[in-house]
C-alpha cells in the first residue's frame, strides 16, 4: 500500500469543533450522578450558548467587540441557573 503524498501549501486546517468533535450531550450525561435529571437541560443550554456566542462573534466587527459580547452573554447566563 502506498502512502498519499504529503499535503503542501496548507496554512490552516479549520474544524467545526462544537457539535462534531465535542459532544455536549455526552459530557453532560457523564455528570448524571451529580446532576440527576438536570443533565439534559444543562446540555441544551450549553449547546444554545455555544451557538449564541458563535453568532455574536461572527456578527461583530472585531475580536475585542466579540469578547465584550461574549462576556456579557456569559454574565447574563450565569445569573440564570438551570431548572
Order of alpha helices (4+ residues) and beta strands (2+ residues): alpha-alpha-alpha-alpha
